[in-house]
Amino acid sequence: MFEILVPLVQDPNDWQPLEAVHLRGRLYRIIGSAADPQETRFIAGDVVECESETAENGKRVLRARRLAPAARFY
């Protein structure tokens, strides 16, 4: 399992960590839920494309950028 950062609906510059499983390449399926799922742009069950970035603290993080088109993960 991996921790990915998912943008919040109200403030896309704020991120919520959620658990996900790696499918392949940059695709991850979210399996964790936020305390209030309506707060996050993506929810459990969504397959998202993630980008690896270096956070301000120097740690590598995965940020969910967009929903993956259905055809890309079948």
N, C-alpha and C positions, 0 to 999 in steps of 0.2 A: 504494500500500500504506500501511497504517497500523500503528502500534504500539498494541496494547490491553493492558491489565493484566488478568490472569486470577488469581483467588484460588487459593491452595494448598489442598489437601485437608486437611492437618493443621492449618493455621492460616489461616482465611479472612480474617484481618486482614493477612496477608502476601500480596504480589502478585508474579507473574512476568510480565514483558513478553513478548508473542508478536506475530508479524506476522499481519495480517488484511487482507482486502479488504472494501471497503464494498459492500454490496448495495443498500440503500436505507434511508432514514430512520435508525433506530437499529440496524439489522441489519448484522452483520459475520460473514464466514466466516473462521474461524481457518485459516491456512495454515502457520504456524510451529509448531515443536515444542519443548517443554522438553527439557532434557538427560534427564530422567526423566519421561515423559508421565504416569506414575501419580501424580506430585506435584501436578499441576494439576487443578482441578475440571472444566475443559473442555479438549478436545484438538483437534488438527488435523482439519478437516472439520466441526466443530461450527459451527452458526450461532447466534450469541448476540446478545442485546440489550445494548447498551452505553449507559452514561450518561456524559456529559461532566461532569467536575468539575475544580476547581482544587486542585492538590496543595499540600502544605505549602510548596514552593519557589516557588509562584505560577504554575507551568506548568500549562496545561490538559492533562488526561489523559482517556483513555477507559477506563472500567472495565466489564468484562463482568459483568453482574448475573445473567443467567438464560439458559437455552437458549430459543431462539425456537420457538414451536409450528410444526410443519411447514407448516401451511396458510398461515402468514404470509409465507413467503418463496418461494412458488411463484406 
